[in-house]
Amino acid sequence: MQYISSLLYKALLTMVLVLIINPNLTAQCAMCRSTLENNVSNGDVGIAANLNFGILYLFLTPYLLVSIIAFFWYKSSRAKLHQKESISRKLKQLLSGRHS
């Protein structure tokens, strides 16, 4: 189990670092880019920043939802595993007590 949590931690850390370091996250489609270049050349920088934020928001939302679902799935499976282990321990105690 320690190996799985270590592997999960490393995978999550790698994903976060890739998202933070990757310079192509602010890429845009050709139409958006031309529109924003026109706006920036006219002195309106606010629209470009808001559009980049919107693109990042739309990009991160599915990953965030999948991560939340995976987290709760992991916690649920851990709870079930602990429950099975406690039942197994109780059965072993009962069986060892009868044979003594």
VMD Tcl script that builds the backbone (N, CA, C; Angstrom):
set m [mol new atoms 300]
animate dup $m
set s [atomselect $m all]
$s set {name element resname resid chain x y z} {
  {N N MET 1 A 0.809 -1.200 0.000}
  {CA C MET 1 A 0.000 0.000 0.000}
  {C C MET 1 A 0.853 1.266 0.000}
  {N N GLN 2 A 1.973 1.215 0.704}
  {CA C GLN 2 A 2.872 2.369 0.745}
  {C C GLN 2 A 3.383 2.691 -0.655}
  {N N TYR 3 A 3.644 1.642 -1.449}
  {CA C TYR 3 A 4.137 1.823 -2.811}
  {C C TYR 3 A 3.093 2.534 -3.663}
  {N N ILE 4 A 1.830 2.175 -3.502}
  {CA C ILE 4 A 0.766 2.788 -4.302}
  {C C ILE 4 A 0.596 4.258 -3.937}
  {N N SER 5 A 0.614 4.571 -2.642}
  {CA C SER 5 A 0.461 5.979 -2.255}
  {C C SER 5 A 1.667 6.800 -2.714}
  {N N SER 6 A 2.856 6.202 -2.682}
  {CA C SER 6 A 4.049 6.898 -3.165}
  {C C SER 6 A 3.950 7.131 -4.675}
  {N N LEU 7 A 3.487 6.136 -5.386}
  {CA C LEU 7 A 3.322 6.256 -6.833}
  {C C LEU 7 A 2.260 7.294 -7.179}
  {N N LEU 8 A 1.153 7.297 -6.423}
  {CA C LEU 8 A 0.095 8.278 -6.642}
  {C C LEU 8 A 0.616 9.692 -6.377}
  {N N TYR 9 A 1.396 9.853 -5.319}
  {CA C TYR 9 A 1.969 11.154 -4.997}
  {C C TYR 9 A 2.902 11.631 -6.106}
  {N N LYS 10 A 3.739 10.743 -6.608}
  {CA C LYS 10 A 4.668 11.112 -7.680}
  {C C LYS 10 A 3.924 11.487 -8.961}
  {N N ALA 11 A 2.872 10.742 -9.285}
  {CA C ALA 11 A 2.094 11.035 -10.486}
  {C C ALA 11 A 1.410 12.393 -10.360}
  {N N LEU 12 A 0.845 12.670 -9.194}
  {CA C LEU 12 A 0.178 13.953 -8.978}
  {C C LEU 12 A 1.174 15.106 -9.038}
  {N N LEU 13 A 2.326 14.925 -8.426}
  {CA C LEU 13 A 3.354 15.957 -8.460}
  {C C LEU 13 A 3.836 16.216 -9.889}
  {N N THR 14 A 4.028 15.154 -10.659}
  {CA C THR 14 A 4.446 15.302 -12.050}
  {C C THR 14 A 3.401 16.055 -12.859}
  {N N MET 15 A 2.121 15.724 -12.657}
  {CA C MET 15 A 1.047 16.392 -13.398}
  {C C MET 15 A 1.011 17.880 -13.053}
  {N N VAL 16 A 1.149 18.216 -11.782}
  {CA C VAL 16 A 1.122 19.622 -11.379}
  {C C VAL 16 A 2.312 20.372 -11.968}
  {N N LEU 17 A 3.490 19.773 -11.928}
  {CA C LEU 17 A 4.667 20.432 -12.488}
  {C C LEU 17 A 4.538 20.639 -13.997}
  {N N VAL 18 A 3.991 19.659 -14.702}
  {CA C VAL 18 A 3.802 19.806 -16.153}
  {C C VAL 18 A 2.829 20.942 -16.436}
  {N N LEU 19 A 1.764 21.050 -15.652}
  {CA C LEU 19 A 0.788 22.107 -15.866}
  {C C LEU 19 A 1.369 23.481 -15.549}
  {N N ILE 20 A 2.227 23.555 -14.546}
  {CA C ILE 20 A 2.791 24.845 -14.158}
  {C C ILE 20 A 3.894 25.280 -15.120}
  {N N ILE 21 A 4.753 24.364 -15.512}
  {CA C ILE 21 A 5.945 24.705 -16.297}
  {C C ILE 21 A 5.654 24.830 -17.789}
  {N N ASN 22 A 4.668 24.137 -18.307}
  {CA C ASN 22 A 4.406 24.093 -19.750}
  {C C ASN 22 A 4.053 25.487 -20.285}
  {N N PRO 23 A 4.854 26.058 -21.177}
  {CA C PRO 23 A 4.575 27.401 -21.685}
  {C C PRO 23 A 3.468 27.439 -22.739}
  {N N ASN 24 A 3.065 26.313 -23.267}
  {CA C ASN 24 A 2.043 26.300 -24.317}
  {C C ASN 24 A 0.624 26.340 -23.775}
  {N N LEU 25 A 0.450 26.484 -22.474}
  {CA C LEU 25 A -0.883 26.512 -21.907}
  {C C LEU 25 A -1.659 27.760 -22.284}
  {N N THR 26 A -0.980 28.790 -22.740}
  {CA C THR 26 A -1.677 30.013 -23.115}
  {C C THR 26 A -1.922 30.068 -24.624}
  {N N ALA 27 A -1.818 28.933 -25.290}
  {CA C ALA 27 A -2.050 28.894 -26.736}
  {C C ALA 27 A -3.527 29.155 -27.041}
  {N N GLN 28 A -3.785 29.693 -28.234}
  {CA C GLN 28 A -5.148 30.045 -28.621}
  {C C GLN 28 A -5.395 29.600 -30.057}
  {N N CYS 29 A -6.676 29.540 -30.411}
  {CA C CYS 29 A -7.005 29.228 -31.799}
  {C C CYS 29 A -6.649 30.433 -32.688}
  {N N ALA 30 A -6.614 30.213 -33.990}
  {CA C ALA 30 A -6.179 31.267 -34.921}
  {C C ALA 30 A -7.114 32.473 -34.898}
  {N N MET 31 A -8.427 32.238 -34.836}
  {CA C MET 31 A -9.383 33.358 -34.824}
  {C C MET 31 A -9.241 34.182 -33.553}
  {N N CYS 32 A -9.138 33.502 -32.423}
  {CA C CYS 32 A -8.994 34.219 -31.150}
  {C C CYS 32 A -7.705 35.019 -31.148}
  {N N ARG 33 A -6.652 34.416 -31.664}
  {CA C ARG 33 A -5.355 35.086 -31.665}
  {C C ARG 33 A -5.404 36.360 -32.512}
  {N N SER 34 A -6.000 36.278 -33.704}
  {CA C SER 34 A -6.045 37.471 -34.565}
  {C C SER 34 A -6.919 38.561 -33.947}
  {N N THR 35 A -8.014 38.168 -33.330}
  {CA C THR 35 A -8.883 39.155 -32.685}
  {C C THR 35 A -8.162 39.832 -31.527}
  {N N LEU 36 A -7.463 39.024 -30.745}
  {CA C LEU 36 A -6.743 39.593 -29.601}
  {C C LEU 36 A -5.577 40.470 -30.036}
  {N N GLU 37 A -4.903 40.092 -31.107}
  {CA C GLU 37 A -3.808 40.932 -31.601}
  {C C GLU 37 A -4.333 42.289 -32.038}
  {N N ASN 38 A -5.513 42.298 -32.677}
  {CA C ASN 38 A -6.120 43.577 -33.071}
  {C C ASN 38 A -6.476 44.405 -31.844}
  {N N ASN 39 A -7.051 43.740 -30.821}
  {CA C ASN 39 A -7.422 44.474 -29.608}
  {C C ASN 39 A -6.198 45.004 -28.881}
  {N N VAL 40 A -5.143 44.203 -28.809}
  {CA C VAL 40 A -3.929 44.639 -28.117}
  {C C VAL 40 A -3.277 45.785 -28.876}
  {N N SER 41 A -3.270 45.713 -30.211}
  {CA C SER 41 A -2.668 46.808 -30.980}
  {C C SER 41 A -3.470 48.096 -30.825}
  {N N ASN 42 A -4.780 47.972 -30.505}
  {CA C ASN 42 A -5.606 49.154 -30.248}
  {C C ASN 42 A -5.523 49.603 -28.794}
  {N N GLY 43 A -4.756 48.889 -27.969}
  {CA C GLY 43 A -4.551 49.313 -26.583}
  {C C GLY 43 A -5.431 48.608 -25.562}
  {N N ASP 44 A -6.233 47.632 -25.956}
  {CA C ASP 44 A -7.122 46.938 -25.025}
  {C C ASP 44 A -6.500 45.594 -24.636}
  {N N VAL 45 A -5.801 45.559 -23.499}
  {CA C VAL 45 A -5.093 44.360 -23.059}
  {C C VAL 45 A -5.988 43.481 -22.183}
  {N N GLY 46 A -7.014 44.034 -21.591}
  {CA C GLY 46 A -7.866 43.304 -20.647}
  {C C GLY 46 A -8.573 42.111 -21.266}
  {N N ILE 47 A -9.003 42.245 -22.508}
  {CA C ILE 47 A -9.717 41.149 -23.169}
  {C C ILE 47 A -8.796 39.955 -23.364}
  {N N ALA 48 A -7.551 40.202 -23.710}
  {CA C ALA 48 A -6.600 39.106 -23.921}
  {C C ALA 48 A -6.362 38.338 -22.632}
  {N N ALA 49 A -6.180 39.035 -21.543}
  {CA C ALA 49 A -5.944 38.371 -20.258}
  {C C ALA 49 A -7.164 37.567 -19.836}
  {N N ASN 50 A -8.349 38.128 -20.022}
  {CA C ASN 50 A -9.566 37.407 -19.649}
  {C C ASN 50 A -9.785 36.185 -20.528}
  {N N LEU 51 A -9.477 36.276 -21.793}
  {CA C LEU 51 A -9.641 35.131 -22.677}
  {C C LEU 51 A -8.656 34.021 -22.320}
  {N N ASN 52 A -7.420 34.390 -22.011}
  {CA C ASN 52 A -6.445 33.386 -21.582}
  {C C ASN 52 A -6.902 32.701 -20.293}
  {N N PHE 53 A -7.441 33.471 -19.353}
  {CA C PHE 53 A -7.952 32.887 -18.115}
  {C C PHE 53 A -9.115 31.934 -18.410}
  {N N GLY 54 A -10.003 32.317 -19.320}
  {CA C GLY 54 A -11.126 31.459 -19.700}
  {C C GLY 54 A -10.670 30.158 -20.340}
  {N N ILE 55 A -9.647 30.234 -21.175}
  {CA C ILE 55 A -9.107 29.035 -21.816}
  {C C ILE 55 A -8.517 28.103 -20.762}
  {N N LEU 56 A -7.762 28.660 -19.830}
  {CA C LEU 56 A -7.186 27.836 -18.765}
  {C C LEU 56 A -8.270 27.234 -17.887}
  {N N TYR 57 A -9.315 27.984 -17.614}
  {CA C TYR 57 A -10.432 27.489 -16.805}
  {C C TYR 57 A -11.102 26.304 -17.499}
  {N N LEU 58 A -11.372 26.454 -18.785}
  {CA C LEU 58 A -12.000 25.360 -19.535}
  {C C LEU 58 A -11.066 24.154 -19.662}
  {N N PHE 59 A -9.779 24.399 -19.703}
  {CA C PHE 59 A -8.802 23.327 -19.799}
  {C C PHE 59 A -8.706 22.537 -18.493}
  {N N LEU 60 A -8.702 23.238 -17.371}
  {CA C LEU 60 A -8.485 22.587 -16.085}
  {C C LEU 60 A -9.732 21.935 -15.491}
  {N N THR 61 A -10.915 22.392 -15.849}
  {CA C THR 61 A -12.150 21.889 -15.241}
  {C C THR 61 A -12.312 20.379 -15.378}
  {N N PRO 62 A -12.170 19.770 -16.562}
  {CA C PRO 62 A -12.333 18.311 -16.638}
  {C C PRO 62 A -11.300 17.562 -15.805}
  {N N TYR 63 A -10.063 18.045 -15.793}
  {CA C TYR 63 A -9.032 17.381 -15.003}
  {C C TYR 63 A -9.328 17.491 -13.510}
  {N N LEU 64 A -9.829 18.630 -13.101}
  {CA C LEU 64 A -10.180 18.804 -11.700}
  {C C LEU 64 A -11.316 17.867 -11.304}
  {N N LEU 65 A -12.337 17.756 -12.150}
  {CA C LEU 65 A -13.458 16.858 -11.854}
  {C C LEU 65 A -13.003 15.402 -11.781}
  {N N VAL 66 A -12.178 14.977 -12.719}
  {CA C VAL 66 A -11.674 13.600 -12.704}
  {C C VAL 66 A -10.818 13.371 -11.460}
  {N N SER 67 A -10.021 14.350 -11.076}
  {CA C SER 67 A -9.188 14.214 -9.887}
  {C C SER 67 A -10.032 14.085 -8.620}
  {N N ILE 68 A -11.090 14.859 -8.530}
  {CA C ILE 68 A -11.971 14.774 -7.364}
  {C C ILE 68 A -12.652 13.412 -7.297}
  {N N ILE 69 A -13.147 12.931 -8.429}
  {CA C ILE 69 A -13.777 11.611 -8.471}
  {C C ILE 69 A -12.770 10.525 -8.097}
  {N N ALA 70 A -11.557 10.621 -8.620}
  {CA C ALA 70 A -10.524 9.627 -8.304}
  {C C ALA 70 A -10.179 9.664 -6.816}
  {N N PHE 71 A -10.116 10.844 -6.223}
  {CA C PHE 71 A -9.813 10.960 -4.802}
  {C C PHE 71 A -10.873 10.267 -3.957}
  {N N PHE 72 A -12.156 10.545 -4.243}
  {CA C PHE 72 A -13.218 9.917 -3.456}
  {C C PHE 72 A -13.297 8.416 -3.714}
  {N N TRP 73 A -13.005 7.989 -4.922}
  {CA C TRP 73 A -12.979 6.566 -5.230}
  {C C TRP 73 A -11.870 5.882 -4.427}
  {N N TYR 74 A -10.704 6.520 -4.382}
  {CA C TYR 74 A -9.577 5.987 -3.621}
  {C C TYR 74 A -9.926 5.891 -2.131}
  {N N LYS 75 A -10.505 6.958 -1.575}
  {CA C LYS 75 A -10.872 6.949 -0.163}
  {C C LYS 75 A -11.911 5.864 0.126}
  {N N SER 76 A -12.860 5.695 -0.779}
  {CA C SER 76 A -13.884 4.670 -0.600}
  {C C SER 76 A -13.282 3.273 -0.634}
  {N N SER 77 A -12.376 3.035 -1.563}
  {CA C SER 77 A -11.761 1.714 -1.655}
  {C C SER 77 A -10.893 1.437 -0.429}
  {N N ARG 78 A -10.233 2.467 0.101}
  {CA C ARG 78 A -9.435 2.300 1.321}
  {C C ARG 78 A -10.329 1.951 2.505}
  {N N ALA 79 A -11.490 2.594 2.608}
  {CA C ALA 79 A -12.409 2.313 3.703}
  {C C ALA 79 A -12.919 0.874 3.610}
  {N N LYS 80 A -13.252 0.429 2.403}
  {CA C LYS 80 A -13.716 -0.943 2.221}
  {C C LYS 80 A -12.617 -1.940 2.566}
  {N N LEU 81 A -11.380 -1.625 2.201}
  {CA C LEU 81 A -10.259 -2.504 2.511}
  {C C LEU 81 A -10.054 -2.614 4.020}
  {N N HIS 82 A -10.129 -1.490 4.712}
  {CA C HIS 82 A -9.983 -1.520 6.167}
  {C C HIS 82 A -11.111 -2.306 6.816}
  {N N GLN 83 A -12.306 -2.184 6.273}
  {CA C GLN 83 A -13.448 -2.925 6.809}
  {C C GLN 83 A -13.236 -4.427 6.611}
  {N N LYS 84 A -12.766 -4.830 5.434}
  {CA C LYS 84 A -12.515 -6.249 5.175}
  {C C LYS 84 A -11.407 -6.773 6.081}
  {N N GLU 85 A -10.372 -5.975 6.292}
  {CA C GLU 85 A -9.275 -6.393 7.160}
  {C C GLU 85 A -9.737 -6.564 8.599}
  {N N SER 86 A -10.593 -5.664 9.085}
  {CA C SER 86 A -11.075 -5.790 10.467}
  {C C SER 86 A -11.969 -7.011 10.612}
  {N N ILE 87 A -12.786 -7.305 9.618}
  {CA C ILE 87 A -13.630 -8.507 9.660}
  {C C ILE 87 A -12.750 -9.751 9.641}
  {N N SER 88 A -11.712 -9.739 8.833}
  {CA C SER 88 A -10.788 -10.870 8.758}
  {C C SER 88 A -10.087 -11.092 10.097}
  {N N ARG 89 A -9.650 -10.005 10.731}
  {CA C ARG 89 A -9.000 -10.116 12.041}
  {C C ARG 89 A -9.952 -10.688 13.089}
  {N N LYS 90 A -11.191 -10.217 13.073}
  {CA C LYS 90 A -12.176 -10.711 14.045}
  {C C LYS 90 A -12.451 -12.195 13.833}
  {N N LEU 91 A -12.551 -12.605 12.571}
  {CA C LEU 91 A -12.773 -14.027 12.290}
  {C C LEU 91 A -11.593 -14.875 12.742}
  {N N LYS 92 A -10.383 -14.385 12.511}
  {CA C LYS 92 A -9.196 -15.123 12.958}
  {C C LYS 92 A -9.172 -15.247 14.475}
  {N N GLN 93 A -9.560 -14.180 15.172}
  {CA C GLN 93 A -9.593 -14.229 16.623}
  {C C GLN 93 A -10.626 -15.234 17.114}
  {N N LEU 94 A -11.795 -15.221 16.474}
  {CA C LEU 94 A -12.840 -16.165 16.871}
  {C C LEU 94 A -12.416 -17.600 16.605}
  {N N LEU 95 A -11.824 -17.838 15.438}
  {CA C LEU 95 A -11.405 -19.204 15.090}
  {C C LEU 95 A -10.241 -19.673 15.963}
  {N N SER 96 A -9.320 -18.793 16.274}
  {CA C SER 96 A -8.195 -19.189 17.128}
  {C C SER 96 A -8.658 -19.423 18.557}
  {N N GLY 97 A -9.680 -18.708 19.009}
  {CA C GLY 97 A -10.220 -18.893 20.353}
  {C C GLY 97 A -10.934 -20.215 20.511}
  {N N ARG 98 A -11.564 -20.727 19.478}
  {CA C ARG 98 A -12.294 -22.003 19.537}
  {C C ARG 98 A -11.332 -23.185 19.571}
  {N N HIS 99 A -10.224 -23.075 18.861}
  {CA C HIS 99 A -9.296 -24.193 18.747}
  {C C HIS 99 A -8.323 -24.251 19.916}
  {N N SER 100 A -8.282 -23.281 20.793}
  {CA C SER 100 A -7.318 -23.258 21.898}
  {C C SER 100 A -7.652 -24.262 22.957}
}
mol reanalyze $m
mol bondsrecalc $m
mol representation Tube
mol addrep $m
